């Protein structure tokens, strides 16, 4: 009986570990997409600067928060 319980727990642990790995992979993909979109946003703000500098400056302040959160390397 004890061996069966251990085997069942090990099987469950393996399944949960597999799910964890899958979720970590999904999160890393989402982080990469977020980085790409943040950089793309930077380009759009730069284009906006040609038409409306004040509005562009406001957007850039918000962008800096996103950049430091998702793209900039933490030391």
Secondary structure, 3 states (H helix, E strand, C coil): CHHHHHHHHHHHHHHHHHHHHHHHHHHHHHHHHHHHHHHHHHHHHHHHHCCCHHHHHHHHHHHHHHHHHHCCCCC
